[in-house]
């Protein structure tokens, strides 16, 4: 203060005092209102759990602390707003001006303090929400009776026995991984449907329609998936059935070189862990509704049963149990819709009429906005690449087609799996029905608290609270079934791939069939533990995505584009070697990564990876400058996606290049194919 005389100091003090006094009545604007629509007292009036008092005591402690933090935050915001006004006033006074502000400016400190306090408040609000949700889950789970649990146990036991009997004895590698190539196409088709829909679709499809502003435009994405199944049936399958192979990666290796088999197999492993781990996580979240426990317990329950089924009978058991699951959750969806119809005056006709008025039956979106996922353009031009990758090149699905007797049977299996579209529509219809039901019969307070936090649980809550005992158990068994189908399928595929590219070449080259079957079962157990751990970790990763379906499919996009691009390169009549894939595959994965993550650390990863790839191009293909240019252009595109700022968001943060998740699949495939072709060398 010594550099300013008393008159200047007094003048500044008077200005500050005047601003603070004038704004005093605005202080309440900075006090954060309650974030919950249902008060603690209203919520706990409907909770009878034995842990009720524990939850209330925890909330009381947290609320006192939150109130204190909110008051401190309001004070800081109020002072910061006053300072901003003080700055704008004093800058226009020549005798004070910038020198005074430079000497005394606490503006940045205030803003940092506000930011820190906001983080503390947000963290504490999350802890309070978790307590309220856990209390609500414990209450909802009480509606799931002992009869329901017995129904699930009986179902799982009978399915295990029946699956084992239908699978028969697995005495050779061909039996364990190909089902002896004697499984009927109808069972294979049912298994494909059960695996592709999974618990994610069983839960998310109804939630999409139920949510605020939700409708059935998701069904448009089916257009491309149906077209893709015919392409697989008439082009991919004949290529695969030319010789006895165990995976698409055997085919790609035969066409492009042995190194490609290893590259694509590793891609499959990465993609399988990411995508299927995400799906198991989604199922486990819904199972919290009946277990009333945290995500870990639900995940372990799914994992243990899945590991047991896969070890018991290989791919044959997986396919037969998947077929049973498909029949069960089809029956479950019909049953759920039936109960909605019986509860509403006017039945299903009234449900449809009210749903149309609410906009729930809208199915067509002609918008050209590339940031929207549920458009007809994504359905026609983008999701077909997803299905070509998932059903045509991913061992998880392709392995099923290899179990058919011949090419014609496999073609029937994949084409008739288009029936999954009908089941998806049925589940969307269920979502509309559940929406109408709760318009007539509002959710309980515990149910509403859960849905406010995670709308994806709506179908599970409907099953537990509305359906009668035993039927409720049967429907939740269907949910268990879809989750198990997801995990046992990927375990069988991961085991086969591990035996093919790691165990046989490097550990036991000349083992007997019996030895390899035993080793496969041990590998299933190892992968099972790893996948359970990753599914639990997904609780952290998923928070970066707008919704769970985007999360599940974003995980798959990292590798499906690269796998499909590699297959298309192998399918070309003008042969290329695998050289271009050394750049095409990593850049394909990097561009998907760049679309999804724009934080500083991911951007550093993208920059370093692109830099290394370009340097390697200079080192290994310096005699062919055109190829170096191709790699540099591709790396530049990835860098642009990662770093280019194209505007600002509503929150004032930088807006980056963004495309809806379906477009990631054709872009990833194009990156791999184009670089694989342009940088690769011709084969004789």
C-alpha positions in Angstrom: 0.0 0.0 0.0 3.0 2.3 0.5 3.2 3.3 -3.2 -0.3 4.9 -3.0 -1.1 7.9 -0.8 -3.9 7.9 1.7 -6.4 9.7 -0.6 -6.0 7.0 -3.3 -6.4 4.2 -0.7 -9.5 5.8 0.8 -11.0 6.4 -2.7 -10.5 2.7 -3.6 -11.9 1.5 -0.2 -15.0 3.6 -0.7 -15.6 2.2 -4.1 -15.2 -1.4 -2.8 -17.5 -0.7 0.2 -20.2 0.9 -2.1 -20.1 -2.1 -4.5 -20.4 -4.6 -1.7 -23.3 -2.8 -0.1 -25.2 -2.4 -3.4 -24.8 -6.1 -4.2 -25.6 -7.4 -0.7 -29.2 -8.2 -1.7 -27.9 -10.3 -4.6 -26.0 -12.7 -2.2 -28.7 -15.3 -2.4 -28.1 -15.7 -6.1 -24.8 -17.3 -5.3 -26.2 -19.9 -2.8 -26.5 -23.3 -4.6 -30.1 -24.7 -4.5 -30.7 -28.3 -3.5 -29.9 -30.6 -6.5 -32.4 -33.4 -5.5 -36.1 -33.4 -6.6 -36.9 -35.8 -3.7 -35.9 -34.8 -0.2 -34.2 -37.1 2.2 -37.3 -37.2 4.4 -39.6 -38.1 1.5 -37.1 -40.8 0.3 -36.5 -42.5 3.7 -40.2 -42.5 4.5 -40.4 -45.3 1.9 -37.3 -47.1 3.0 -37.5 -50.0 5.4 -34.0 -51.5 5.0 -32.3 -52.6 8.1 -29.5 -50.2 7.2 -31.9 -47.2 7.1 -30.4 -45.6 10.2 -26.9 -46.0 9.0 -27.8 -44.3 5.7 -29.5 -41.5 7.6 -26.5 -40.9 9.9 -24.1 -40.8 7.0 -26.4 -38.3 5.2 -26.7 -36.1 8.2 -22.9 -35.8 8.5 -22.5 -35.2 4.8 -25.3 -32.6 4.7 -23.8 -30.6 7.5 -20.5 -30.5 5.7 -22.2 -29.7 2.3 -24.1 -26.8 3.9 -20.8 -25.4 5.2 -19.0 -25.8 1.9 -21.9 -24.2 0.0 -21.9 -21.2 2.3 -18.1 -20.8 1.8 -18.6 -21.2 -2.0 -21.3 -18.6 -2.0 -19.0 -16.2 -0.1 -16.2 -16.7 -2.6 -18.5 -16.3 -5.7 -20.0 -13.1 -4.1 -16.6 -11.7 -3.4 -15.4 -12.6 -6.9 -18.4 -10.9 -8.6 -17.8 -7.8 -6.5 -14.1 -7.8 -7.5 -15.0 -8.1 -11.2 -17.3 -5.0 -10.8 -14.6 -3.2 -8.8 -12.1 -3.8 -11.6 -14.3 -2.5 -14.3 -15.0 0.7 -12.2 -11.4 1.4 -11.0 -9.9 1.0 -14.5 -11.7 4.1 -15.6 -10.1 6.2 -12.8 -6.8 7.6 -14.1 -5.2 8.2 -10.7 -5.8 4.6 -9.7 -6.1 2.5 -12.9 -3.9 -0.5 -13.9 -1.1 0.2 -11.4 -3.4 -0.1 -8.5 -5.0 -3.3 -9.9 -1.6 -4.8 -10.6 -0.5 -4.2 -7.0 -3.6 -5.5 -5.3 -5.3 -7.8 -7.8 -6.5 -11.0 -6.0 -8.7 -11.9 -9.0 -6.9 -15.0 -10.1 -6.6 -16.2 -6.5 -10.4 -15.8 -6.1 -11.2 -17.7 -9.2 -8.9 -20.5 -8.2 -10.4 -20.7 -4.8 -13.9 -20.8 -6.4 -12.8 -23.6 -8.7 -11.3 -25.6 -5.8 -14.4 -25.1 -3.6 -16.7 -26.2 -6.5 -14.6 -29.4 -6.9 -15.1 -30.1 -3.2 -18.8 -29.4 -3.4 -19.2 -31.6 -6.5 -17.3 -34.5 -4.8 -19.4 -34.3 -1.7 -22.7 -34.1 -3.7 -21.6 -37.3 -5.5 -21.0 -39.0 -2.1 -24.5 -37.9 -1.0 -26.0 -39.1 -4.2 -24.3 -42.5 -3.8 -25.7 -42.9 -0.3 -29.2 -42.1 -1.5 -28.9 -44.4 -4.5 -27.5 -47.3 -2.4 -30.3 -46.8 0.1 -32.8 -46.9 -2.7 -31.2 -50.0 -4.3 -31.4 -51.8 -0.9 -35.1 -51.0 -0.7 -35.9 -52.0 -4.3 -34.0 -55.2 -3.9 -36.4 -56.2 -1.1 -39.2 -56.5 -3.8 -37.2 -59.4 -5.3 -38.4 -62.3 -3.2 -36.9 -65.6 -2.3 -39.1 -67.3 -4.9 -37.5 -65.1 -7.5 -34.0 -66.1 -6.4 -35.0 -69.8 -6.4 -36.3 -69.3 -10.0 -33.0 -67.9 -11.1 -31.0 -70.7 -9.5 -33.3 -73.4 -11.0 -33.0 -71.7 -14.4 -29.3 -71.5 -14.3 -28.9 -75.1 -13.1 -31.2 -76.5 -15.7 -29.6 -74.5 -18.5 -26.1 -75.7 -17.3 -27.3 -79.3 -17.4 -29.1 -79.0 -20.7 -26.2 -77.1 -22.3 -23.8 -79.8 -21.2 -25.9 -82.6 -22.5 -26.5 -80.9 -25.9 -22.8 -80.1 -26.2 -21.7 -83.7 -25.7 -18.1 -84.7 -25.0 -15.3 -82.4 -26.1 -12.4 -84.6 -26.8 -10.6 -82.7 -29.5 -9.7 -79.1 -30.5 -12.2 -79.4 -33.3 -14.9 -80.3 -30.8 -14.0 -77.6 -28.3 -13.6 -74.7 -30.7 -15.7 -75.7 -33.7 -18.4 -77.9 -32.0 -17.3 -80.7 -34.4 -18.7 -78.5 -37.2 -22.0 -80.2 -36.8 -24.2 -77.6 -35.0 -27.6 -76.7 -36.6 -27.8 -73.3 -38.3 -30.9 -72.3 -36.3 -29.0 -72.8 -33.0 -26.0 -70.8 -34.3 -28.3 -68.0 -35.5 -30.0 -67.9 -32.1 -26.5 -67.7 -30.5 -25.5 -64.8 -32.7 -28.6 -62.9 -31.8 -28.2 -63.6 -28.1 -24.5 -62.4 -28.2 -25.0 -59.3 -30.3 -27.9 -58.0 -28.3 -26.5 -58.8 -24.9 -27.6 -57.2 -21.6 -26.6 -53.8 -23.1 -29.5 -53.9 -25.6 -31.9 -55.7 -23.2 -31.5 -52.8 -20.8 -30.5 -49.8 -22.9 -33.1 -50.1 -25.7 -36.1 -49.7 -23.3 -34.2 -46.9 -21.5 -33.6 -45.0 -24.7 -37.3 -44.7 -25.4 -38.2 -44.1 -21.7 -35.8 -41.2 -21.2 -36.9 -37.6 -21.6 -37.2 -36.9 -25.3 -36.5 -40.5 -26.2 -38.0 -42.3 -29.1 -37.5 -45.3 -31.5 -35.1 -43.6 -33.9 -32.4 -46.1 -32.7 -34.1 -48.7 -34.9 -32.8 -46.9 -38.1 -29.4 -48.3 -37.3 -30.7 -51.7 -38.3 -30.8 -50.9 -42.0 -27.0 -51.2 -42.3 -26.8 -54.2 -40.1 -29.2 -56.2 -42.3 -27.3 -55.3 -45.5 -24.0 -56.2 -43.8 -25.3 -59.7 -42.9 -26.1 -60.5 -46.6 -22.6 -59.2 -47.5 -21.0 -61.5 -44.9 -23.2 -64.4 -46.0 -22.3 -64.1 -49.7 -18.8 -62.8 -49.7 -17.1 -63.4 -46.3 -18.3 -66.9 -45.6 -17.3 -68.5 -49.0 -13.8 -67.1 -48.3 -13.7 -68.6 -44.8 -15.0 -72.0 -45.9 -12.4 -72.7 -48.6 -10.3 -74.6 -46.0 -10.7 -75.7 -42.4 -9.8 -72.7 -40.3 -10.6 -71.7 -36.7 -10.9 -67.9 -37.1 -11.0 -65.0 -39.6 -7.4 -64.3 -38.6 -6.3 -67.6 -40.0 -7.8 -66.4 -43.3 -6.1 -63.0 -43.2 -2.8 -64.6 -42.3 -3.0 -67.0 -45.3 -3.7 -64.1 -47.6 -1.4 -61.4 -46.3 1.3 -63.3 -44.4 1.7 -65.0 -41.0 2.5 -61.7 -39.2 -1.1 -60.5 -40.0 -2.6 -63.4 -38.1 -0.8 -62.3 -35.0 -1.6 -58.6 -35.5 -5.3 -59.2 -36.1 -5.5 -61.8 -33.2 -4.1 -59.2 -30.9 -6.5 -56.6 -32.2 -9.3 -59.0 -31.5 -8.1 -59.6 -27.9 -7.9 -55.9 -27.2 -11.3 -55.2 -28.8 -12.9 -58.2 -27.1 -11.7 -57.1 -23.6 -12.8 -53.5 -24.2 -16.2 -54.1 -25.8 -17.4 -57.2 -23.9 -16.0 -55.9 -20.6 -18.1 -52.8 -21.1 -21.2 -55.0 -21.8 -20.7 -57.1 -18.7 -20.4 -53.8 -16.7 -23.7 -52.6 -18.1 -25.4 -55.8 -17.1 -23.9 -55.7 -13.6 -25.2 -52.2 -13.0 -28.7 -53.4 -13.7 -28.3 -56.5 -11.5 -27.6 -54.1 -8.6 -31.4 -53.6 -8.6 -31.9 -57.2 -7.3 -28.7 -57.7 -5.4 -28.8 -54.3 -3.7 -25.0 -54.4 -3.6 -22.2 -52.7 -5.3 -21.0 -53.3 -8.9 -18.3 -55.7 -7.8 -20.6 -58.4 -6.4 -22.9 -58.3 -9.5 -19.9 -58.6 -11.8 -18.4 -61.5 -10.0 -21.8 -63.4 -10.0 -21.9 -63.0 -13.8 -18.3 -64.0 -14.2 -18.3 -67.1 -12.1 -21.3 -68.7 -14.0 -19.9 -67.7 -17.4 -16.4 -69.2 -16.7 -18.1 -72.4 -15.5 -20.2 -72.7 -18.7 -17.3 -72.1 -21.0 -15.0 -74.5 -19.2 -17.7 -77.2 -19.2 -18.2 -77.6 -22.9 -16.4 -75.1 -25.2 -18.2 -73.4 -28.1 -21.0 -76.1 -28.3 -22.1 -75.4 -24.7 -21.9 -71.6 -25.4 -24.1 -71.9 -28.5 -26.7 -74.1 -27.0 -27.0 -72.0 -23.8 -27.0 -68.8 -25.9 -29.9 -70.2 -27.9 -31.8 -70.9 -24.6 -31.0 -67.3 -23.5 -32.4 -65.9 -26.8 -35.7 -67.7 -26.3 -35.9 -66.6 -22.7 -35.3 -62.9 -23.2 -37.7 -62.9 -26.2 -40.3 -64.4 -24.0 -39.4 -62.0 -21.2 -39.8 -58.9 -23.4 -43.2 -60.1 -24.6 -44.2 -60.8 -21.0 -43.2 -57.4 -19.8 -45.2 -55.7 -22.6 -48.2 -57.9 -21.8 -48.2 -56.7 -18.2 -48.1 -53.1 -19.3 -51.1 -53.8 -21.5 -53.1 -55.4 -18.7 -52.4 -52.5 -16.3 -53.5 -49.7 -18.7 -57.1 -49.1 -19.5 -57.5 -49.8 -23.2 -54.6 -52.3 -23.3 -51.8 -52.2 -25.9 -53.9 -50.0 -28.2 -54.0 -47.3 -25.5 -50.2 -47.7 -24.9 -49.6 -47.2 -28.6 -52.0 -44.2 -28.8 -50.4 -42.5 -25.8 -47.0 -43.3 -27.0 -47.6 -41.7 -30.4 -48.8 -38.5 -28.7 -45.7 -38.5 -26.5 -43.5 -38.9 -29.6 -42.2 -42.3 -28.4 -42.9 -44.0 -31.7 -40.9 -41.7 -33.9 -38.6 -43.9 -36.0 -37.2 -41.7 -38.7 -34.6 -38.9 -38.4 -33.5 -37.4 -41.7 -31.2 -34.8 -40.2 -27.8 -34.5 -41.8 -26.0 -33.5 -38.5 -23.0 -35.8 -38.3 -23.0 -35.5 -34.5 -26.3 -37.3 -34.3 -26.1 -41.1 -34.0 -29.7 -42.1 -34.6 -30.2 -40.9 -38.2 -31.1 -42.8 -41.3 -27.8 -41.8 -42.8 -25.9 -43.5 -40.0 -28.1 -46.5 -40.5 -27.4 -46.7 -44.2 -23.8 -45.7 -44.4 -22.1 -46.3 -41.0 -23.6 -49.1 -38.9 -23.1 -51.6 -41.8 -19.4 -51.2 -41.2 -19.9 -52.0 -37.5 -21.7 -55.2 -38.4 -19.1 -56.2 -41.0 -16.5 -55.8 -38.3 -18.4 -57.4 -35.4 -20.0 -60.3 -37.3 -17.6 -60.8 -40.1 -14.1 -60.3 -38.6 -14.5 -60.6 -34.9 -13.9 -64.1 -33.6 -16.6 -63.6 -31.0 -19.2 -63.9 -33.8 -17.3 -65.5 -36.6 -16.5 -68.5 -34.5 -20.2 -69.4 -34.4 -20.4 -69.6 -38.2 -17.4 -71.9 -38.3 -19.4 -74.4 -36.2 -21.9 -74.9 -39.0 -21.8 -78.0 -41.2 -21.0 -76.2 -44.4 -21.0 -72.8 -46.2 -24.7 -72.9 -46.9 -25.6 -73.5 -43.3 -23.4 -70.7 -42.1 -25.0 -68.4 -44.6 -28.4 -69.2 -43.3 -27.2 -68.6 -39.7 -25.9 -65.1 -40.4 -28.7 -63.9 -42.6 -31.5 -65.2 -40.3 -29.8 -63.5 -37.4 -31.3 -60.4 -38.9 -34.3 -61.4 -36.7 -32.4 -59.5 -34.0 -33.9 -56.3 -35.5 -37.4 -57.6 -34.5 -36.3 -58.2 -31.0 -34.6 -54.8 -30.8 -37.9 -53.2 -31.9 -39.8 -55.3 -29.3 -37.4 -53.9 -26.6 -37.9 -50.4 -27.8 -41.7 -51.0 -27.7 -41.2 -52.2 -24.1 -39.5 -48.9 -23.3 -42.5 -47.0 -24.7 -44.8 -49.2 -22.6 -42.9 -48.7 -19.4 -43.0 -44.9 -20.0 -46.8 -45.0 -20.4 -47.1 -47.3 -17.3 -45.2 -44.9 -15.1 -47.3 -42.0 -16.4 -50.3 -43.7 -15.0 -48.6 -45.2 -11.9 -45.6 -43.0 -10.8 -42.4 -44.5 -9.7 -41.8 -44.9 -5.9 -39.4 -42.4 -4.4 -36.5 -44.9 -4.2 -37.2 -45.9 -7.8 -37.2 -42.2 -8.9 -33.9 -41.5 -7.1 -32.3 -44.5 -8.9 -33.6 -43.3 -12.3 -32.6 -39.7 -11.7 -29.0 -41.0 -11.2 -29.1 -43.7 -14.0 -32.1 -44.1 -16.3 -30.7 -47.3 -17.7 -32.0 -49.2 -14.7 -35.6 -48.4 -15.5 -36.5 -51.8 -17.1 -34.9 -53.7 -14.2 -36.9 -51.6 -11.7 -40.1 -52.3 -13.6 -39.4 -56.0 -13.6 -38.6 -56.1 -9.9 -41.4 -53.8 -8.6 -44.2 -54.4 -11.1 -44.0 -58.0 -12.2 -45.4 -60.7 -9.9 -43.0 -63.1 -8.0 -41.5 -66.0 -10.0 -42.3 -64.1 -13.3 -40.1 -61.3 -12.0 -37.4 -64.0 -11.2 -37.8 -65.4 -14.7 -37.3 -62.0 -16.3 -34.2 -61.2 -14.2 -33.0 -64.7 -15.2 -33.3 -63.4 -18.8 -31.1 -60.5 -17.8 -28.6 -62.8 -16.2 -28.7 -64.9 -19.3 -27.8 -62.0 -21.6 -24.9 -61.0 -19.4 -23.7 -64.6 -19.3 -24.0 -65.0 -23.1 -21.8 -62.0 -23.5 -19.0 -63.2 -21.2 -19.0 -66.9 -22.1 -18.9 -66.1 -25.8 -15.8 -63.9 -25.5 -14.1 -66.3 -23.2 -14.4 -69.1 -25.7 -13.1 -66.9 -28.5 -10.2 -65.5 -26.4 -9.2 -69.0 -25.4 -9.1 -70.2 -29.0 -7.1 -67.2 -30.1 -4.6 -67.5 -27.3 -4.0 -71.2 -28.1 -3.6 -70.4 -31.8 -1.1 -67.5 -31.6 0.6 -68.0 -28.2 0.3 -71.4 -26.7 0.9 -73.6 -29.7 3.7 -71.7 -31.3 5.7 -70.8 -28.1 4.7 -73.2 -25.3 3.6 -76.6 -26.6 4.1 -77.1 -30.3 3.2 -80.8 -30.5 0.7 -81.5 -27.8 -2.2 -83.9 -28.0 -5.8 -82.8 -28.5 -6.5 -83.7 -24.9 -3.6 -81.5 -23.7 -4.8 -78.5 -25.8 -8.4 -78.9 -24.5 -7.1 -78.9 -20.9 -4.9 -75.9 -21.6 -7.9 -74.1 -23.2 -10.0 -74.5 -20.1 -7.2 -73.1 -17.9 -6.9 -70.1 -20.3 -10.6 -69.6 -20.1 -10.2 -69.2 -16.3 -7.4 -66.7 -16.7 -9.2 -64.6 -19.2 -12.3 -64.8 -17.1 -10.6 -63.3 -14.1 -9.0 -60.6 -16.2 -12.4 -59.6 -17.9 -14.1 -59.5 -14.5 -11.5 -57.1 -13.3 -11.8 -54.9 -16.4 -15.6 -54.9 -16.2 -15.3 -53.5 -12.6 -12.8 -50.8 -13.8 -15.4 -49.8 -16.5 -17.2 -48.0 -13.7 -14.5 -45.4 -13.9 -14.0 -45.2 -17.7 -17.7 -44.9 -18.5 -18.0 -41.5 -16.8 -16.3 -39.9 -19.8 -19.1 -40.9 -22.2 -22.5 -39.3 -22.7 -24.4 -42.6 -22.3 -23.8 -46.3 -21.8 -24.6 -47.4 -25.4 -22.0 -44.8 -26.7 -19.6 -46.2 -24.1 -20.1 -49.8 -25.1 -19.8 -49.2 -28.9 -17.0 -46.8 -28.5 -15.0 -49.5 -26.9 -15.6 -51.8 -30.0 -14.7 -49.0 -32.4 -11.0 -49.1 -31.4 -10.4 -52.4 -33.2 -13.4 -53.2 -35.5 -12.3 -50.6 -38.1 -8.7 -52.0 -38.1 -10.0 -55.6 -38.3 -12.4 -54.8 -41.2 -9.8 -52.8 -43.1 -7.4 -55.7 -42.8 -9.9 -58.2 -44.0 -10.8 -56.0 -47.0 -7.2 -55.8 -47.9 -6.9 -59.6 -47.7 -10.0 -60.0 -49.8 -8.6 -57.9 -52.7 -7.8 -59.8 -55.9 -4.7 -57.6 -56.3 -2.6 -58.8 -53.3 -0.7 -56.7 -50.9 1.7 -57.8 -48.1 1.3 -56.8 -44.5 3.8 -53.9 -44.6 1.3 -51.1 -44.8 -0.6 -52.5 -41.9 2.3 -51.6 -39.6 1.1 -48.0 -40.0 -2.6 -48.5 -41.0 -3.6 -50.4 -37.9 -2.2 -48.1 -35.2 -3.4 -45.0 -37.0 -6.8 -46.5 -37.3 -7.0 -47.0 -33.5 -5.5 -43.6 -32.9 -8.1 -41.7 -34.9 -10.9 -43.4 -32.9 -9.0 -42.5 -29.7 -8.6 -38.9 -31.0 -12.4 -38.6 -31.6 -13.2 -39.8 -28.1 -10.6 -38.1 -25.9 -9.5 -34.4 -26.0 -7.8 -34.0 -22.6 -4.2 -32.9 -22.4 -2.7 -36.4 -21.6 -4.6 -38.2 -24.4 -3.5 -35.4 -26.8 0.1 -35.9 -25.7 -0.3 -39.7 -26.4 -1.7 -39.0 -29.8 1.1 -36.5 -30.7 3.9 -38.9 -29.5 2.4 -41.9 -31.3 2.0 -40.0 -34.5 5.5 -38.6 -34.3 7.0 -42.1 -33.7 5.0 -43.6 -36.6 6.2 -40.9 -39.0 9.8 -41.3 -37.8 9.5 -45.0 -38.4 8.3 -44.3 -41.9 11.4 -42.3 -42.6 13.6 -45.0 -41.2 12.0 -48.0 -43.1 10.7 -46.6 -46.4 13.1 -43.7 -47.1 13.6 -45.0 -50.6 9.9 -44.5 -51.3 9.1 -40.9 -50.4 5.5 -41.2 -51.7 4.8 -43.8 -49.0 6.3 -41.5 -46.3 3.9 -38.8 -47.5 0.9 -41.1 -47.2 1.9 -41.9 -43.6 2.5 -38.3 -42.8 -0.9 -37.2 -44.2 -2.7 -39.9 -42.2 -0.9 -38.9 -39.0 -1.7 -35.3 -39.8 -5.4 -36.1 -40.0 -5.3 -37.9 -36.7 -3.5 -34.8 -35.2 -6.2 -32.5 -36.6 -9.0 -34.6 -35.0 -7.2 -34.5 -31.7 -6.1 -30.9 -31.5 -8.2 -28.7 -33.9 -10.6 -26.4 -32.0 -13.7 -25.6 -34.1 -15.5 -23.4 -31.6 -16.7 -23.3 -28.0 -19.3 -25.3 -26.1 -22.2 -23.8 -24.1 -20.0 -24.1 -21.0 -17.3 -22.0 -22.7 -14.8 -24.9 -23.1 -13.1 -25.6 -26.4 -15.2 -27.6 -29.0 -13.3 -30.2 -31.0 -14.1 -32.1 -34.2 -16.7 -34.6 -33.2 -18.6 -37.2 -35.1 -21.4 -39.6 -33.8 -20.0 -43.0 -32.8 -21.3 -44.9 -35.8 -19.0 -43.0 -38.1 -15.9 -44.1 -36.2 -16.3 -47.6 -37.8 -16.0 -46.7 -41.5 -13.3 -44.1 -40.8 -11.2 -46.6 -38.9 -11.7 -49.2 -41.6 -10.8 -46.7 -44.3 -7.6 -45.6 -42.5 -6.4 -49.2 -42.3 -7.4 -50.3 -45.8 -6.0 -47.2 -47.6 -2.7 -47.2 -45.8 -2.4 -50.9 -46.1 -2.9 -50.7 -49.8 -0.8 -47.5 -50.5 2.1 -48.3 -48.2 2.0 -52.1 -48.7 4.0 -53.9 -51.3 2.6 -55.9 -54.2 2.6 -59.7 -53.8 3.1 -62.1 -56.7 
